[in-house]
Amino acid sequence: MTAPRRRICFFHFFAFLGGAEKVSLYLQPFLAREIEAIALVPPGKLAEAYRAQGVAVEVMRLLAIPPFPLNLLAHATNCLLSFWYILRAWLRHRPAAIVAINLMAAIYALLGAEILHIPLILHSHDIFGGRLAWPVRLLASRCRMVIVDSQAVRENFGDLGARVDNVRVIYNGLDLKTWNPSAHERATARKALGLPPDAPIAATICQMAEWKGVEDFLAAAEMVLRDMPQAVFLAAGAPYVGGEEFLRRLKAQASAADPGGESIRLRLEMGGVPTLLAAANVVVQASRLPDPLPTIVLEAMAMERPVIGTQVGGIPEMVVPRVTGLLVPARDVAALAGAMREVLSDESIQTEWGGAGRRRVEQMFRAEQSARSVAAVIEECARSAQV
C-alpha cells in the first residue's frame, strides 16, 4: 500500500518569477511524487505558475514595503497577516512543514510556524551582507533546517555568525528534457532573433541590474570588436523595478560602442531563454557581487554552451576552468575580453567545453536529484516534529 504524501506549504513573499521562484517551480513536478504542495503566494505570475502545475494556491495579500521608518510598521503588519494566512492553511490542509523561499518569507512565516508548532525550513538562494547578520542568525537558530543552493551560501551563513550544523547544501537542478540542445537548432534560433547566421555570438542573459556586470560585458565586447569586427554581443534580460537610470546608462554605453546597433544588441525582456542560448556560441555571467548559483549558468551548460563566469559566489562550483568554460576576476574587463576572444575564435573549444558542461549538469544538477534531496530534508523535519 502506497504511503500518503505529506502536505507541505511553500511560502513566498515575492510575486514575480525570480531565480529562487523558478527553482521552486522546477522542483514541483518531481516533488509531487512524494509531497502534496500548497503554495502561499501573493497574487501574480508566481501564483499563476503554481496553478498551471496543479498546485493548490492560497493567495496572500501583504503590504508593499515603504521607505524607513514606515517599513517597520509594514513588516510588523505583514508578520501578523502571514500568521493569519498560515493559520488558515493549517486549518484547511494541516501541512507537515513550511518551506519558506528566501529570507523575508521566513521572517514572515516564523510567527505562524512557532505558534502552530509547524517545522519551518528556510530555502535560501542569497548571499547576505553584514547588515542582515542578525536576521540570518535568528532564522538559522529557529528554523528546523536551512537548505542553501551552494557551498558559497553556506559559508556566508558561517561568516555572519550563524549556526551551520543545520545548513544543507542542495544544488538547484534542471529538467534536462526541457533544456535539450537537440530541440533547438542554432540557425533557427538566430533567424527568430534576427541575428546573423554565421557570426560568433556571445550572450549574457540576466536581470538588467548593475551588480550583474552587464556594463563590464559591454565594455569587454567593445574591446573584442577591435580584433573581431564580425562578432555580435547580445545582452538580454528584464529590467528591475527602479532601474531606469541604469538602463539609460546601458543604452548610452551600447550606442557609443556600436552606433549602428548591429554588433552590440540589447534585448530588454527575459522570454525565450532556450532560443537565446541556442543562438549563442558562448554565454557570459559577469556578476560583480557574489552570485549564489545563477540558474542561467546551468541552463547554458545544459544547452552545451561554454560559460565564462566571474570568480564570485557559487559560479566556481558550476564552471570548471578549461573544462566547461573559463573563470575571470569580477570587474576585470580586460580579462573578460580575453576570455571571450579565446572562446569565440575557437569552434573546437566551444564544442568540447559545451559537451563537458552538459555532462556536468547531468551528473550534478538534475532536477530529480535536487527534488529527492529536498524531499528527504522535508521528511526528516516532519518526522522529528512528531517525536
C-alpha positions as a printed NumPy array, in Angstrom:
array([[  0.   ,   0.   ,   0.   ],
       [  1.379,   3.412,  -1.   ],
       [  2.039,   5.795,   1.905],
       [  0.073,   9.049,   1.743],
       [  2.005,  12.086,   0.541],
       [  2.867,  14.708,   3.136],
       [  1.264,  18.095,   2.683],
       [  3.889,  20.824,   2.597],
       [  3.329,  24.58 ,   2.46 ],
       [  5.63 ,  26.592,   0.179],
       [  5.603,  30.171,   1.461],
       [  6.666,  33.085,  -0.779],
       [  6.923,  36.822,  -0.186],
       [  7.651,  37.841,  -3.784],
       [  5.033,  37.508,  -6.526],
       [  7.366,  37.68 ,  -9.526],
       [  9.313,  34.866, -11.187],
       [ 12.853,  35.429,  -9.974],
       [ 15.59 ,  32.816,  -9.827],
       [ 14.554,  31.365,  -6.449],
       [ 10.911,  31.215,  -7.504],
       [ 11.8  ,  29.42 , -10.736],
       [ 13.832,  26.87 ,  -8.797],
       [ 10.824,  26.136,  -6.586],
       [  8.669,  25.658,  -9.681],
       [ 11.283,  23.425, -11.33 ],
       [ 11.144,  21.106,  -8.33 ],
       [  7.379,  20.737,  -8.085],
       [  6.782,  18.005, -10.723],
       [  9.491,  15.867,  -9.121],
       [  8.476,  16.602,  -5.52 ],
       [  4.872,  15.708,  -6.403],
       [  5.761,  12.028,  -6.276],
       [  6.304,  12.278,  -2.515],
       [  4.753,  15.598,  -1.449],
       [  1.417,  17.342,  -1.875],
       [  2.279,  21.03 ,  -2.168],
       [  0.252,  24.023,  -1.055],
       [  1.602,  27.404,  -2.181],
       [  1.062,  30.533,  -0.082],
       [  1.902,  33.337,  -2.508],
       [  0.889,  36.919,  -3.319],
       [ -1.283,  37.347,  -6.426],
       [  0.68 ,  37.496,  -9.675],
       [  2.735,  35.453, -12.095],
       [  4.087,  33.086,  -9.455],
       [  0.585,  32.143,  -8.292],
       [ -0.439,  31.558, -11.903],
       [  2.616,  29.362, -12.495],
       [  1.856,  27.242,  -9.429],
       [ -1.746,  26.796, -10.543],
       [ -0.547,  25.758, -14.014],
       [  1.371,  22.924, -12.322],
       [ -1.703,  21.768, -10.456],
       [ -0.539,  23.047,  -7.066],
       [ -3.196,  24.285,  -4.624],
       [ -2.707,  28.034,  -4.195],
       [ -3.668,  30.131,  -1.169],
       [ -3.354,  33.787,  -2.189],
       [ -1.877,  36.196,   0.372],
       [ -2.334,  39.944,   0.185],
       [  0.593,  41.533,   2.01 ],
       [  1.57 ,  45.186,   2.262],
       [  4.143,  46.727,  -0.064],
       [  7.221,  47.856,   1.864],
       [  7.557,  51.676,   2.037],
       [ 10.762,  53.582,   2.952],
       [ 12.025,  53.885,   6.528],
       [ 10.531,  54.363,   9.102],
       [  7.132,  53.209,   7.778],
       [  8.757,  49.976,   6.598],
       [  8.941,  48.816,  10.225],
       [  5.176,  49.096,  10.594],
       [  4.639,  47.345,   7.244],
       [  6.91 ,  44.45 ,   8.233],
       [  5.131,  44.043,  11.574],
       [  1.748,  44.089,   9.867],
       [  2.905,  41.537,   7.297],
       [  4.066,  39.218,  10.073],
       [  0.563,  39.309,  11.559],
       [ -1.088,  38.886,   8.165],
       [  1.211,  35.958,   7.401],
       [  0.213,  34.323,  10.683],
       [ -3.44 ,  34.568,   9.628],
       [ -2.753,  33.038,   6.2  ],
       [ -0.67 ,  30.235,   7.726],
       [ -3.381,  29.548,  10.3  ],
       [ -5.983,  29.378,   7.536],
       [ -3.8  ,  26.995,   5.516],
       [ -3.212,  24.864,   8.62 ],
       [ -6.952,  24.614,   9.296],
       [ -7.635,  23.643,   5.681],
       [ -4.656,  21.425,   4.869],
       [ -2.711,  20.536,   8.061],
       [  0.736,  20.93 ,   6.428],
       [  3.54 ,  18.879,   7.979],
       [  6.12 ,  21.621,   7.323],
       [  6.536,  25.094,   5.878],
       [  9.242,  25.751,   3.291],
       [  9.939,  29.492,   3.169],
       [ 11.557,  30.625,  -0.073],
       [ 14.211,  33.162,   0.933],
       [ 14.891,  35.256,   3.994],
       [ 11.937,  37.664,   4.033],
       [  9.437,  34.856,   3.573],
       [ 10.982,  33.001,   6.503],
       [ 10.774,  36.092,   8.724],
       [  7.08 ,  36.473,   7.922],
       [  6.379,  32.755,   8.366],
       [  8.245,  32.4  ,  11.669],
       [  5.43 ,  33.566,  13.963],
       [  2.881,  31.163,  12.495],
       [  5.321,  28.257,  12.482],
       [  6.246,  28.829,  16.133],
       [  2.685,  29.225,  17.422],
       [  1.314,  26.25 ,  15.462],
       [  4.425,  24.105,  16.049],
       [  4.987,  23.523,  12.33 ],
       [  8.603,  22.837,  11.327],
       [  9.965,  25.798,   9.363],
       [ 12.536,  25.18 ,   6.625],
       [ 14.333,  28.125,   5.046],
       [ 15.3  ,  27.575,   1.4  ],
       [ 17.854,  30.328,   0.841],
       [ 19.185,  31.407,  -2.534],
       [ 21.03 ,  34.561,  -1.444],
       [ 24.379,  35.752,  -0.156],
       [ 23.873,  38.42 ,   2.503],
       [ 25.798,  41.482,   3.614],
       [ 26.705,  42.245,   7.201],
       [ 23.653,  44.417,   7.894],
       [ 21.467,  41.313,   7.592],
       [ 23.572,  39.283,  10.012],
       [ 21.032,  39.386,  12.842],
       [ 18.03 ,  38.01 ,  10.864],
       [ 20.282,  35.355,   9.321],
       [ 21.464,  34.283,  12.778],
       [ 17.889,  34.359,  14.126],
       [ 16.455,  32.216,  11.35 ],
       [ 19.345,  29.751,  11.377],
       [ 18.656,  29.206,  15.077],
       [ 14.85 ,  28.992,  14.824],
       [ 14.387,  27.063,  11.578],
       [ 14.363,  23.277,  11.807],
       [ 16.606,  23.164,   8.744],
       [ 18.146,  25.558,   6.23 ],
       [ 18.596,  24.495,   2.606],
       [ 21.062,  26.521,   0.544],
       [ 21.908,  26.182,  -3.127],
       [ 25.702,  26.414,  -2.981],
       [ 28.644,  25.99 ,  -0.665],
       [ 29.229,  29.727,  -1.052],
       [ 25.853,  30.444,   0.597],
       [ 26.619,  28.053,   3.466],
       [ 29.962,  29.759,   4.053],
       [ 28.161,  33.118,   4.044],
       [ 25.949,  31.92 ,   6.916],
       [ 29.061,  30.987,   8.887],
       [ 30.783,  34.29 ,   8.091],
       [ 27.752,  36.126,   9.546],
       [ 27.999,  34.17 ,  12.797],
       [ 25.02 ,  31.886,  12.153],
       [ 24.947,  28.222,  13.082],
       [ 25.698,  25.978,  10.113],
       [ 25.195,  22.5  ,  11.571],
       [ 21.602,  22.56 ,  10.254],
       [ 22.514,  24.111,   6.891],
       [ 22.376,  21.629,   3.994],
       [ 23.79 ,  22.331,   0.535],
       [ 21.441,  21.068,  -2.192],
       [ 22.296,  22.256,  -5.666],
       [ 19.485,  23.505,  -7.856],
       [ 18.535,  21.133, -10.634],
       [ 17.21 ,  21.327, -14.178],
       [ 14.716,  19.228, -16.074],
       [ 17.035,  18.088, -18.845],
       [ 14.113,  17.224, -21.112],
       [ 13.316,  20.942, -21.244],
       [ 16.927,  22.029, -21.69 ],
       [ 17.714,  19.821, -24.664],
       [ 20.159,  21.241, -27.224],
       [ 18.953,  18.888, -29.964],
       [ 15.496,  20.512, -29.782],
       [ 16.85 ,  23.995, -30.562],
       [ 18.87 ,  24.476, -33.752],
       [ 21.257,  27.411, -33.867],
       [ 20.246,  28.526, -37.366],
       [ 16.554,  28.524, -36.451],
       [ 17.201,  30.424, -33.222],
       [ 19.264,  33.094, -34.955],
       [ 16.662,  33.582, -37.65 ],
       [ 13.966,  34.012, -34.998],
       [ 16.057,  36.609, -33.181],
       [ 17.21 ,  38.447, -36.305],
       [ 20.858,  37.578, -35.712],
       [ 23.44 ,  36.901, -38.462],
       [ 23.682,  33.172, -39.261],
       [ 27.465,  32.829, -39.23 ],
       [ 28.723,  35.423, -36.727],
       [ 30.429,  34.359, -33.491],
       [ 27.985,  35.43 , -30.77 ],
       [ 28.491,  35.965, -27.049],
       [ 25.423,  36.451, -24.871],
       [ 24.762,  37.5  , -21.318],
       [ 21.244,  36.713, -20.078],
       [ 20.341,  38.139, -16.697],
       [ 18.315,  40.727, -14.865],
       [ 19.405,  44.144, -16.131],
       [ 20.94 ,  45.207, -12.827],
       [ 24.292,  46.87 , -12.172],
       [ 25.601,  44.089,  -9.952],
       [ 25.12 ,  41.532, -12.743],
       [ 28.069,  43.079, -14.615],
       [ 26.258,  43.96 , -17.841],
       [ 28.355,  47.129, -18.192],
       [ 31.51 ,  45.032, -17.927],
       [ 30.158,  42.721, -20.63 ],
       [ 29.542,  45.664, -22.975],
       [ 32.959,  47.192, -22.239],
       [ 34.651,  43.858, -22.948],
       [ 32.583,  43.495, -26.141],
       [ 33.886,  46.84 , -27.371],
       [ 37.457,  45.615, -26.85 ],
       [ 36.849,  42.305, -28.663],
       [ 35.231,  44.05 , -31.632],
       [ 38.535,  45.762, -32.423],
       [ 40.006,  42.349, -33.282],
       [ 36.815,  40.515, -34.28 ],
       [ 34.554,  43.02 , -36.063],
       [ 32.331,  40.162, -37.272],
       [ 31.333,  39.201, -33.709],
       [ 27.952,  40.008, -32.16 ],
       [ 27.284,  40.595, -28.457],
       [ 23.786,  40.153, -27.062],
       [ 22.681,  41.37 , -23.618],
       [ 19.204,  40.089, -22.799],
       [ 17.1  ,  40.396, -19.686],
       [ 14.268,  42.167, -17.966],
       [ 14.973,  45.475, -16.217],
       [ 14.397,  45.581, -12.483],
       [ 11.913,  47.929, -10.846],
       [ 13.51 ,  51.314, -10.237],
       [ 16.373,  50.67 , -12.623],
       [ 15.501,  53.328, -15.196],
       [ 18.717,  55.318, -14.701],
       [ 20.845,  52.184, -15.085],
       [ 19.01 ,  51.312, -18.315],
       [ 19.705,  54.778, -19.7  ],
       [ 23.403,  54.312, -18.927],
       [ 23.385,  50.883, -20.514],
       [ 21.739,  52.092, -23.715],
       [ 24.164,  55.014, -23.956],
       [ 27.137,  52.7  , -23.467],
       [ 25.921,  50.291, -26.15 ],
       [ 25.228,  53.136, -28.583],
       [ 28.652,  54.705, -28.024],
       [ 30.441,  51.386, -28.551],
       [ 28.372,  50.426, -31.615],
       [ 26.468,  53.369, -33.108],
       [ 24.872,  51.194, -35.782],
       [ 23.469,  48.733, -33.273],
       [ 24.492,  45.708, -35.34 ],
       [ 27.313,  44.292, -33.207],
       [ 26.044,  45.083, -29.702],
       [ 22.38 ,  44.387, -29.106],
       [ 20.186,  44.921, -26.072],
       [ 17.053,  42.833, -25.65 ],
       [ 15.111,  44.131, -22.653],
       [ 12.98 ,  41.077, -21.949],
       [ 13.613,  37.671, -20.423],
       [ 11.416,  35.378, -22.52 ],
       [ 12.636,  32.686, -24.884],
       [ 15.758,  31.723, -22.941],
       [ 16.288,  28.371, -24.782],
       [ 16.245,  30.26 , -28.094],
       [ 18.711,  32.858, -26.79 ],
       [ 21.067,  30.134, -25.576],
       [ 20.775,  28.182, -28.816],
       [ 21.785,  31.271, -30.783],
       [ 24.969,  31.893, -28.755],
       [ 28.434,  30.411, -29.13 ],
       [ 29.351,  31.304, -25.547],
       [ 27.384,  32.549, -22.537],
       [ 28.813,  35.086, -20.096],
       [ 27.908,  35.577, -16.424],
       [ 29.869,  38.687, -15.4  ],
       [ 28.457,  39.15 , -11.879],
       [ 30.268,  41.788,  -9.834],
       [ 28.949,  40.627,  -6.452],
       [ 28.673,  37.097,  -5.046],
       [ 26.012,  35.29 ,  -7.085],
       [ 24.756,  32.223,  -5.169],
       [ 24.1  ,  29.807,  -8.052],
       [ 22.787,  31.629, -11.14 ],
       [ 20.363,  29.341, -12.942],
       [ 21.292,  30.706, -16.361],
       [ 24.761,  29.162, -15.995],
       [ 23.227,  25.709, -15.522],
       [ 20.819,  26.299, -18.398],
       [ 23.678,  27.325, -20.69 ],
       [ 25.709,  24.261, -19.726],
       [ 22.687,  22.003, -20.265],
       [ 22.344,  23.525, -23.747],
       [ 26.   ,  22.638, -24.447],
       [ 27.257,  26.21 , -24.368],
       [ 30.619,  27.028, -22.755],
       [ 30.333,  29.571, -19.958],
       [ 32.601,  32.433, -18.988],
       [ 31.913,  33.445, -15.405],
       [ 33.405,  35.577, -12.679],
       [ 35.096,  34.134,  -9.613],
       [ 32.309,  35.057,  -7.183],
       [ 29.681,  33.198,  -5.168],
       [ 28.693,  29.778,  -6.458],
       [ 29.79 ,  30.283, -10.066],
       [ 33.103,  28.425,  -9.498],
       [ 31.067,  25.469,  -8.169],
       [ 29.482,  25.134, -11.615],
       [ 32.135,  26.233, -14.111],
       [ 35.312,  24.152, -14.262],
       [ 38.113,  26.229, -15.863],
       [ 39.191,  24.893, -19.251],
       [ 36.76 ,  22.002, -18.916],
       [ 33.353,  23.653, -19.186],
       [ 34.435,  27.274, -19.648],
       [ 36.59 ,  29.982, -18.108],
       [ 36.637,  31.984, -14.883],
       [ 37.849,  35.58 , -14.632],
       [ 38.093,  38.076, -11.757],
       [ 34.988,  40.203, -11.213],
       [ 35.136,  43.71 , -12.749],
       [ 38.247,  42.781, -14.791],
       [ 37.118,  43.928, -18.233],
       [ 40.41 ,  43.089, -19.931],
       [ 40.382,  39.524, -18.601],
       [ 36.744,  39.14 , -19.655],
       [ 37.542,  40.406, -23.141],
       [ 40.448,  37.985, -23.423],
       [ 38.287,  35.065, -22.366],
       [ 35.533,  35.94 , -24.855],
       [ 38.077,  36.405, -27.622],
       [ 39.606,  32.981, -26.912],
       [ 36.317,  31.068, -26.896],
       [ 34.685,  32.915, -29.809],
       [ 37.675,  32.306, -32.062],
       [ 37.9  ,  28.544, -31.499],
       [ 34.952,  26.348, -32.514],
       [ 36.655,  23.2  , -31.22 ],
       [ 36.78 ,  24.715, -27.726],
       [ 33.106,  25.606, -27.986],
       [ 32.193,  22.037, -28.866],
       [ 34.462,  20.383, -26.297],
       [ 33.617,  22.635, -23.353],
       [ 29.924,  22.75 , -24.25 ],
       [ 29.687,  18.962, -24.234],
       [ 31.557,  18.762, -20.939],
       [ 29.146,  21.294, -19.442],
       [ 26.15 ,  19.177, -20.419],
       [ 27.733,  16.102, -18.825],
       [ 28.452,  18.05 , -15.617],
       [ 24.81 ,  19.109, -15.35 ],
       [ 23.71 ,  15.51 , -15.94 ],
       [ 25.98 ,  14.361, -13.114],
       [ 25.431,  17.098, -10.512],
       [ 22.5  ,  19.375, -11.332],
       [ 19.499,  17.252, -12.308],
       [ 16.07 ,  18.275, -11.038],
       [ 15.375,  14.696,  -9.944],
       [ 18.451,  14.67 ,  -7.702],
       [ 17.626,  18.057,  -6.205],
       [ 13.988,  17.108,  -5.569],
       [ 14.933,  13.838,  -3.859],
       [ 17.341,  15.678,  -1.565],
       [ 14.815,  18.411,  -0.739],
       [ 12.105,  15.812,  -0.087],
       [ 14.465,  13.936,   2.236],
       [ 15.117,  17.09 ,   4.282],
       [ 11.382,  17.834,   4.498],
       [ 10.654,  14.255,   5.583],
       [ 13.402,  14.416,   8.206],
       [ 11.986,  17.66 ,   9.623],
       [  8.409,  16.413,   9.586],
       [  9.354,  13.176,  11.36 ],
       [ 11.397,  14.983,  14.002],
       [  8.384,  17.204,  14.773],
       [  6.34 ,  14.095,  15.606],
       [  8.837,  12.793,  18.144]])
